[in-house]
Amino acid sequence: MKNLFTSKSILYYPSIEFMEESWVKTALLFWDKIYRIVPESYSPIDSDEIKAAVAEGFIENIQLSYDDLKTTADQFELFCTKLPFTPAGFESSNYEINLHHEKMDKRLQAIFASQYGSYDKQGFYSVPPEIANGYMFFLAMIASKRRNISRLTDNSDMFAAMAYFDVEGQFDEVLHDAEREEQYAQILINNLVPIDIDKLSMPQIVKLQHELSKHKQSFREGVTALCNKLSNIEDSEFIKKEIADYIGQIEEANSSKESWLRRYSRNFRNAVLAVGVPTSMGVHYSLYGSTQDPYSLFNISESLWGGLIASMASAASATPRKQWMSSEATYYLQIRDAAESIDKAQINFANMPNLLDEFIND
């Protein structure tokens, strides 16, 4: 199975409507098409800009199949029966998630109707947020795997859940344990889009879509290569060399891309693409030093940041890093305004260790 980050398309989740137009425009600078899960009987409440992207074919709806719904129901029920309680990570959300009855099979529809009553005129059940969030996580996971496309979310709680399931829950209950040989790290790639991207019209984004095609593919392939290398290298000195090589590649790629974007903007905003990847614990101490706060984000270069999310528990048969496949890497795109000016901007990113701790231990 190929690394999903190299694919041209992504699946947005967990909601139907997009929370921010600028998020959509930013995502289209890196992928060619955004899919979303929309019930057949439901008409999304889209802005004119989103409608323009739909008309151009850059946003498409996924029609769920019987196999999608059955597989999701099986895995969601299995997950629920194994847990004595719902993880707190599914209870919180950046925004309200509504659960449509057409997104589940007949068996689950009957269960939901008995538990929560009939759905409303638009087809949505009134269910607790942890149920809606949890089910949509599994539905997006199944839909993306069956279509071999990557998931992308603007929801930090879903990102934490993605990290947990990517390594099959093999995290230590004590998130930072210096005795562990492996860690789950967060790599952040910074300053990727024009600072005024929200002011760019969708026709301008459409034009950029065609002009940036080669650069988008090169960027995705570079991130893929970095993930693969970080997950397999154990020598701390050698990984410094690999990261230095990658920094040169990403800065060169960004320089090429900027030549296309300068006609629209001279400055770049603090947009962050985050990648979760299991690595050797020695990598963390080699790059950042053992005296540092393990959960701080460290400025490796102008383009690249990094930090430890959590320690990983040892598996009986194989280490989590060897079990992990690059096709399961998680990605999260977040846009943040510059604090004072673009030159002094600081990364304001969700506290992933706290979110992951909440998901694991609460």
Secondary structure as a PSIPRED ss2 file (coil, helix, strand):
# PSIPRED VFORMAT (PSIPRED V4.0)

   1 M C   1.000  0.000  0.000
   2 K C   1.000  0.000  0.000
   3 N C   1.000  0.000  0.000
   4 L H   0.000  1.000  0.000
   5 F H   0.000  1.000  0.000
   6 T H   0.000  1.000  0.000
   7 S C   1.000  0.000  0.000
   8 K C   1.000  0.000  0.000
   9 S E   0.000  0.000  1.000
  10 I E   0.000  0.000  1.000
  11 L E   0.000  0.000  1.000
  12 Y E   0.000  0.000  1.000
  13 Y C   1.000  0.000  0.000
  14 P C   1.000  0.000  0.000
  15 S C   1.000  0.000  0.000
  16 I C   1.000  0.000  0.000
  17 E C   1.000  0.000  0.000
  18 F C   1.000  0.000  0.000
  19 M C   1.000  0.000  0.000
  20 E C   1.000  0.000  0.000
  21 E H   0.000  1.000  0.000
  22 S H   0.000  1.000  0.000
  23 W H   0.000  1.000  0.000
  24 V H   0.000  1.000  0.000
  25 K H   0.000  1.000  0.000
  26 T H   0.000  1.000  0.000
  27 A H   0.000  1.000  0.000
  28 L C   1.000  0.000  0.000
  29 L C   1.000  0.000  0.000
  30 F C   1.000  0.000  0.000
  31 W C   1.000  0.000  0.000
  32 D C   1.000  0.000  0.000
  33 K E   0.000  0.000  1.000
  34 I E   0.000  0.000  1.000
  35 Y E   0.000  0.000  1.000
  36 R E   0.000  0.000  1.000
  37 I E   0.000  0.000  1.000
  38 V C   1.000  0.000  0.000
  39 P C   1.000  0.000  0.000
  40 E C   1.000  0.000  0.000
  41 S C   1.000  0.000  0.000
  42 Y C   1.000  0.000  0.000
  43 S C   1.000  0.000  0.000
  44 P C   1.000  0.000  0.000
  45 I C   1.000  0.000  0.000
  46 D C   1.000  0.000  0.000
  47 S C   1.000  0.000  0.000
  48 D H   0.000  1.000  0.000
  49 E H   0.000  1.000  0.000
  50 I H   0.000  1.000  0.000
  51 K H   0.000  1.000  0.000
  52 A H   0.000  1.000  0.000
  53 A H   0.000  1.000  0.000
  54 V H   0.000  1.000  0.000
  55 A H   0.000  1.000  0.000
  56 E C   1.000  0.000  0.000
  57 G C   1.000  0.000  0.000
  58 F C   1.000  0.000  0.000
  59 I E   0.000  0.000  1.000
  60 E E   0.000  0.000  1.000
  61 N E   0.000  0.000  1.000
  62 I E   0.000  0.000  1.000
  63 Q C   1.000  0.000  0.000
  64 L C   1.000  0.000  0.000
  65 S C   1.000  0.000  0.000
  66 Y H   0.000  1.000  0.000
  67 D H   0.000  1.000  0.000
  68 D H   0.000  1.000  0.000
  69 L H   0.000  1.000  0.000
  70 K H   0.000  1.000  0.000
  71 T H   0.000  1.000  0.000
  72 T H   0.000  1.000  0.000
  73 A H   0.000  1.000  0.000
  74 D H   0.000  1.000  0.000
  75 Q H   0.000  1.000  0.000
  76 F H   0.000  1.000  0.000
  77 E H   0.000  1.000  0.000
  78 L H   0.000  1.000  0.000
  79 F H   0.000  1.000  0.000
  80 C H   0.000  1.000  0.000
  81 T H   0.000  1.000  0.000
  82 K H   0.000  1.000  0.000
  83 L C   1.000  0.000  0.000
  84 P C   1.000  0.000  0.000
  85 F C   1.000  0.000  0.000
  86 T C   1.000  0.000  0.000
  87 P C   1.000  0.000  0.000
  88 A H   0.000  1.000  0.000
  89 G H   0.000  1.000  0.000
  90 F H   0.000  1.000  0.000
  91 E H   0.000  1.000  0.000
  92 S C   1.000  0.000  0.000
  93 S C   1.000  0.000  0.000
  94 N C   1.000  0.000  0.000
  95 Y C   1.000  0.000  0.000
  96 E C   1.000  0.000  0.000
  97 I C   1.000  0.000  0.000
  98 N C   1.000  0.000  0.000
  99 L E   0.000  0.000  1.000
 100 H E   0.000  0.000  1.000
 101 H H   0.000  1.000  0.000
 102 E H   0.000  1.000  0.000
 103 K H   0.000  1.000  0.000
 104 M C   1.000  0.000  0.000
 105 D C   1.000  0.000  0.000
 106 K H   0.000  1.000  0.000
 107 R H   0.000  1.000  0.000
 108 L H   0.000  1.000  0.000
 109 Q H   0.000  1.000  0.000
 110 A H   0.000  1.000  0.000
 111 I H   0.000  1.000  0.000
 112 F H   0.000  1.000  0.000
 113 A H   0.000  1.000  0.000
 114 S H   0.000  1.000  0.000
 115 Q H   0.000  1.000  0.000
 116 Y H   0.000  1.000  0.000
 117 G C   1.000  0.000  0.000
 118 S C   1.000  0.000  0.000
 119 Y C   1.000  0.000  0.000
 120 D C   1.000  0.000  0.000
 121 K C   1.000  0.000  0.000
 122 Q C   1.000  0.000  0.000
 123 G C   1.000  0.000  0.000
 124 F E   0.000  0.000  1.000
 125 Y E   0.000  0.000  1.000
 126 S C   1.000  0.000  0.000
 127 V C   1.000  0.000  0.000
 128 P C   1.000  0.000  0.000
 129 P H   0.000  1.000  0.000
 130 E H   0.000  1.000  0.000
 131 I H   0.000  1.000  0.000
 132 A H   0.000  1.000  0.000
 133 N H   0.000  1.000  0.000
 134 G H   0.000  1.000  0.000
 135 Y H   0.000  1.000  0.000
 136 M H   0.000  1.000  0.000
 137 F H   0.000  1.000  0.000
 138 F H   0.000  1.000  0.000
 139 L H   0.000  1.000  0.000
 140 A H   0.000  1.000  0.000
 141 M H   0.000  1.000  0.000
 142 I H   0.000  1.000  0.000
 143 A H   0.000  1.000  0.000
 144 S H   0.000  1.000  0.000
 145 K H   0.000  1.000  0.000
 146 R H   0.000  1.000  0.000
 147 R H   0.000  1.000  0.000
 148 N C   1.000  0.000  0.000
 149 I C   1.000  0.000  0.000
 150 S E   0.000  0.000  1.000
 151 R E   0.000  0.000  1.000
 152 L E   0.000  0.000  1.000
 153 T E   0.000  0.000  1.000
 154 D C   1.000  0.000  0.000
 155 N C   1.000  0.000  0.000
 156 S H   0.000  1.000  0.000
 157 D H   0.000  1.000  0.000
 158 M H   0.000  1.000  0.000
 159 F H   0.000  1.000  0.000
 160 A H   0.000  1.000  0.000
 161 A H   0.000  1.000  0.000
 162 M H   0.000  1.000  0.000
 163 A H   0.000  1.000  0.000
 164 Y H   0.000  1.000  0.000
 165 F H   0.000  1.000  0.000
 166 D H   0.000  1.000  0.000
 167 V C   1.000  0.000  0.000
 168 E C   1.000  0.000  0.000
 169 G C   1.000  0.000  0.000
 170 Q C   1.000  0.000  0.000
 171 F E   0.000  0.000  1.000
 172 D C   1.000  0.000  0.000
 173 E C   1.000  0.000  0.000
 174 V C   1.000  0.000  0.000
 175 L C   1.000  0.000  0.000
 176 H C   1.000  0.000  0.000
 177 D C   1.000  0.000  0.000
 178 A C   1.000  0.000  0.000
 179 E C   1.000  0.000  0.000
 180 R C   1.000  0.000  0.000
 181 E C   1.000  0.000  0.000
 182 E E   0.000  0.000  1.000
 183 Q E   0.000  0.000  1.000
 184 Y E   0.000  0.000  1.000
 185 A E   0.000  0.000  1.000
 186 Q E   0.000  0.000  1.000
 187 I E   0.000  0.000  1.000
 188 L E   0.000  0.000  1.000
 189 I E   0.000  0.000  1.000
 190 N E   0.000  0.000  1.000
 191 N C   1.000  0.000  0.000
 192 L C   1.000  0.000  0.000
 193 V E   0.000  0.000  1.000
 194 P E   0.000  0.000  1.000
 195 I C   1.000  0.000  0.000
 196 D C   1.000  0.000  0.000
 197 I H   0.000  1.000  0.000
 198 D H   0.000  1.000  0.000
 199 K H   0.000  1.000  0.000
 200 L C   1.000  0.000  0.000
 201 S C   1.000  0.000  0.000
 202 M H   0.000  1.000  0.000
 203 P H   0.000  1.000  0.000
 204 Q H   0.000  1.000  0.000
 205 I H   0.000  1.000  0.000
 206 V H   0.000  1.000  0.000
 207 K H   0.000  1.000  0.000
 208 L H   0.000  1.000  0.000
 209 Q H   0.000  1.000  0.000
 210 H H   0.000  1.000  0.000
 211 E H   0.000  1.000  0.000
 212 L C   1.000  0.000  0.000
 213 S H   0.000  1.000  0.000
 214 K H   0.000  1.000  0.000
 215 H H   0.000  1.000  0.000
 216 K H   0.000  1.000  0.000
 217 Q H   0.000  1.000  0.000
 218 S H   0.000  1.000  0.000
 219 F H   0.000  1.000  0.000
 220 R H   0.000  1.000  0.000
 221 E H   0.000  1.000  0.000
 222 G H   0.000  1.000  0.000
 223 V H   0.000  1.000  0.000
 224 T H   0.000  1.000  0.000
 225 A H   0.000  1.000  0.000
 226 L H   0.000  1.000  0.000
 227 C H   0.000  1.000  0.000
 228 N H   0.000  1.000  0.000
 229 K H   0.000  1.000  0.000
 230 L H   0.000  1.000  0.000
 231 S H   0.000  1.000  0.000
 232 N H   0.000  1.000  0.000
 233 I C   1.000  0.000  0.000
 234 E C   1.000  0.000  0.000
 235 D C   1.000  0.000  0.000
 236 S H   0.000  1.000  0.000
 237 E H   0.000  1.000  0.000
 238 F H   0.000  1.000  0.000
 239 I H   0.000  1.000  0.000
 240 K H   0.000  1.000  0.000
 241 K H   0.000  1.000  0.000
 242 E H   0.000  1.000  0.000
 243 I H   0.000  1.000  0.000
 244 A H   0.000  1.000  0.000
 245 D H   0.000  1.000  0.000
 246 Y H   0.000  1.000  0.000
 247 I H   0.000  1.000  0.000
 248 G H   0.000  1.000  0.000
 249 Q H   0.000  1.000  0.000
 250 I H   0.000  1.000  0.000
 251 E H   0.000  1.000  0.000
 252 E H   0.000  1.000  0.000
 253 A H   0.000  1.000  0.000
 254 N H   0.000  1.000  0.000
 255 S H   0.000  1.000  0.000
 256 S H   0.000  1.000  0.000
 257 K H   0.000  1.000  0.000
 258 E H   0.000  1.000  0.000
 259 S H   0.000  1.000  0.000
 260 W H   0.000  1.000  0.000
 261 L H   0.000  1.000  0.000
 262 R C   1.000  0.000  0.000
 263 R C   1.000  0.000  0.000
 264 Y C   1.000  0.000  0.000
 265 S C   1.000  0.000  0.000
 266 R C   1.000  0.000  0.000
 267 N C   1.000  0.000  0.000
 268 F E   0.000  0.000  1.000
 269 R E   0.000  0.000  1.000
 270 N E   0.000  0.000  1.000
 271 A E   0.000  0.000  1.000
 272 V E   0.000  0.000  1.000
 273 L E   0.000  0.000  1.000
 274 A E   0.000  0.000  1.000
 275 V E   0.000  0.000  1.000
 276 G E   0.000  0.000  1.000
 277 V E   0.000  0.000  1.000
 278 P E   0.000  0.000  1.000
 279 T E   0.000  0.000  1.000
 280 S E   0.000  0.000  1.000
 281 M H   0.000  1.000  0.000
 282 G H   0.000  1.000  0.000
 283 V H   0.000  1.000  0.000
 284 H H   0.000  1.000  0.000
 285 Y H   0.000  1.000  0.000
 286 S H   0.000  1.000  0.000
 287 L H   0.000  1.000  0.000
 288 Y H   0.000  1.000  0.000
 289 G C   1.000  0.000  0.000
 290 S C   1.000  0.000  0.000
 291 T C   1.000  0.000  0.000
 292 Q C   1.000  0.000  0.000
 293 D C   1.000  0.000  0.000
 294 P C   1.000  0.000  0.000
 295 Y C   1.000  0.000  0.000
 296 S C   1.000  0.000  0.000
 297 L C   1.000  0.000  0.000
 298 F E   0.000  0.000  1.000
 299 N E   0.000  0.000  1.000
 300 I C   1.000  0.000  0.000
 301 S C   1.000  0.000  0.000
 302 E C   1.000  0.000  0.000
 303 S C   1.000  0.000  0.000
 304 L E   0.000  0.000  1.000
 305 W E   0.000  0.000  1.000
 306 G E   0.000  0.000  1.000
 307 G E   0.000  0.000  1.000
 308 L E   0.000  0.000  1.000
 309 I E   0.000  0.000  1.000
 310 A E   0.000  0.000  1.000
 311 S E   0.000  0.000  1.000
 312 M E   0.000  0.000  1.000
 313 A C   1.000  0.000  0.000
 314 S C   1.000  0.000  0.000
 315 A C   1.000  0.000  0.000
 316 A C   1.000  0.000  0.000
 317 S C   1.000  0.000  0.000
 318 A C   1.000  0.000  0.000
 319 T C   1.000  0.000  0.000
 320 P H   0.000  1.000  0.000
 321 R H   0.000  1.000  0.000
 322 K H   0.000  1.000  0.000
 323 Q H   0.000  1.000  0.000
 324 W C   1.000  0.000  0.000
 325 M C   1.000  0.000  0.000
 326 S H   0.000  1.000  0.000
 327 S H   0.000  1.000  0.000
 328 E H   0.000  1.000  0.000
 329 A C   1.000  0.000  0.000
 330 T E   0.000  0.000  1.000
 331 Y E   0.000  0.000  1.000
 332 Y E   0.000  0.000  1.000
 333 L E   0.000  0.000  1.000
 334 Q E   0.000  0.000  1.000
 335 I E   0.000  0.000  1.000
 336 R E   0.000  0.000  1.000
 337 D C   1.000  0.000  0.000
 338 A C   1.000  0.000  0.000
 339 A C   1.000  0.000  0.000
 340 E C   1.000  0.000  0.000
 341 S C   1.000  0.000  0.000
 342 I C   1.000  0.000  0.000
 343 D C   1.000  0.000  0.000
 344 K C   1.000  0.000  0.000
 345 A C   1.000  0.000  0.000
 346 Q C   1.000  0.000  0.000
 347 I C   1.000  0.000  0.000
 348 N C   1.000  0.000  0.000
 349 F C   1.000  0.000  0.000
 350 A C   1.000  0.000  0.000
 351 N C   1.000  0.000  0.000
 352 M H   0.000  1.000  0.000
 353 P H   0.000  1.000  0.000
 354 N H   0.000  1.000  0.000
 355 L H   0.000  1.000  0.000
 356 L H   0.000  1.000  0.000
 357 D H   0.000  1.000  0.000
 358 E H   0.000  1.000  0.000
 359 F H   0.000  1.000  0.000
 360 I H   0.000  1.000  0.000
 361 N H   0.000  1.000  0.000
 362 D C   1.000  0.000  0.000
